[in-house]
Amino acid sequence: MEYRQLGRTDMRVATISFGAWAIGGTWGPVQDEESLAALHKAIDMGVNFIDTADVYGDGRSERLIARLRRERPRDTIYVATKAGRRLPTQTPEGYSRDNLTGWIERSLKNLDVEALDLLQLHCPHPRVYDMPEVFGILDDLVAAGKLRYYGVSVETVEEAMKAIRYPNVQTVQIIFNMFRLKPADVFFPAAKAAQVGILARVPLASGLLTGKLTAQSSFAPDDHRTFNRNGESFDKGETFSGVPYERGLQAVEALKALKPDGMTMSQFALRWILMFDAVTCAIPGAKNIQQEEDNARAAALPPLSDAVMQGVQRVYDEYIRAEVHHLW
């Protein structure tokens, strides 16, 4: 495993860390014991950073991570969680002191800690980025010892650029993968200059970039890949990175021709992300030991060649750019 400094924090984290959305819910059936085994495998592989949220399984994911920490008392395990999606409807006014404090107290209880390592606003209403009072509340919660650091999880590059204007925003979580290249254009240089950590989320485009999905693949009714393809429940960019499914499959076939020998498609997609030094870590999910082992091994793979990197750019330009670049 390799490690990178997470912005200006005191955390040095695994470049392939663990995204805990899938073990909470909306990715089809999951079994807690199998999820816990995947978490243990992650720590065995050198992972020391887990990203979750209060709404993943309504606290299920956070509570599983608390159990992991109790079972691994000698290991350093940093945990980032998120707040804001408990609002019935996203409104700027929902990010009040009472609400933020209540959400954070709930996460502290679920995670069984006195202070959160990293709290991220969870894709809040776009106007929140123009409300310095919200970030002032987070500053107060840091001063009160409830949070060690805070950051944001964003949908768009514009939101990311606004977020890093606030001096105590330590991290930005943003969708970045072979199907979502826009963040690298302007945001990455700005974040690097500001020493802001970047968490690359949805790194495998909801499974498309694993190369295992086909036109015949089906998903459970409670899997967002069934019910959110057009943004019915939350931003459509969260599902398959906003790429129409059939178009995504075509692009994956083109990417397979670029994959170096000795790595899986998932590892290829993850290693590609790590070629960008502004990125602190990618946070793929895993629902079982095999998936986690495959993901974690990507950190130790050799760098990709310039020819391969240029090939990925060509695939994006031909198949994907027109579908997503202008939207996020």
Protein Blocks (a to p, Z undefined) as FASTA:
>chain_A
ZZddehjbfbdcdfbdcdfklmngonojadfklmmmmmmmmmmnopabdcddfkgonhmm
mmmmmmmmmmmmmbccdddddehjlpfbacfklmcfklmmmmmmmmmmmnopabdfbacd
ehiafklmmmmklmmmmmmmmmnopafbdcdddfbfklmmmmmmpmklmbdcddddfklm
klmmmmmmmmmmnopacddehklgnolmnopacfkbccdfklmklmmmnopmbcfklggn
lpafklmmmmmmmmmmmpcghiafklmmmmmmmmpmkbmbdcdddfbfklmmmmmmmmmp
ccddfklmmmmmmmmmmmmmmmmmmmZZ
